């Protein structure tokens, strides 16, 4: 790894990632009110401080909920999906939903190109950088 690539990996989480994370979360926050729903059962919330998006669906006065968390080094490392509260669905189906949601996120953000000082172009994949 060259000095320029090493410098980028060290500065990305502290200087660049916070800007990208804030922009992504703001995009989701701005998108939420544009979604018309016939039911108030679905809720989506953005927590800028925790760097996460939660989605909940009300089932029989309880809320089924998942969280999408952005790591401090996003987009060098992928977002993760976690199940917070499972309601009205068996464990196997719940795990399947979480895995499918993770897959959609992973392949929707399949690669983030960027330039480093030492090369004309490099590529970062969801599971890390190939510099």
Secondary structure, DSSP 8 states (H G I E B T S, - for coil): --HHHHHHHHHIIIIIHHHHHHHHHHHHHHHHTT---S-TTEEEEEETTTTEEEEEEEETTEEEEEEEE--TTTTTS--EEEEEE--SS-HHHHHHHHHHHHHHHHHHT-EEEEEETTEEEEEEETTEEE-
